[in-house]
Amino acid sequence: MGLGNYNAKYLALKILEALILFSNLLRVEMCVGPLDEKALDMQKANAVVG
């Protein structure tokens, strides 16, 4: 009984993890333009500082 309960919890956690990863990927895809510009600015700033 306890083992079945553990498996259900583990499976639920894994599904939740996958959903979070998937939603993060979607968010990145939608914001890829602005994100890339920000990343480039950060790289330039780091290059100047470094």
N, C-alpha and C positions, 0 to 999 in steps of 0.2 A: 504494500500500500504506500509506504513512505517513498519507495523508489519511483513509483509511477508519478507521484506528486512532484518529486524532484525533476523528473524528465519534462513534465509539463511546464514547470517554471523555467527550466533551462531553454526549452524551445521558445517560450514566450519572450525571453530575454534576447535570444538570437534573432527572432523576427523583428523585435523592436529595434535592435541594433542595425539590422539591414534596412529598415524603413528610414532610420535617422541618416544613415550613410547615403541612401538613395535621394532623400530630400535635400541633403547638402550638395550632392552632385547636381541636382536640378537647379538649385539656387546659384551655384557657380556657373552653370551653363547660361542662365538667364542674365547674369551680371558680368559675363566674361569680359566685355569691352572695358567698362570702368575699372574692373579689378586689374586687368592687364596694365592699364595706364597707371594705377596706383602702384603696382608692383614695379613698373619701370621707374617711376619717380623715386621709390624707395631705393632701388638699385643705384640710381644716379646719386642720391643723397649719401648712400653708403660709400660709393666710389669717391665722392668729394671728401667725406670724413676720413675714409681709410687712406 
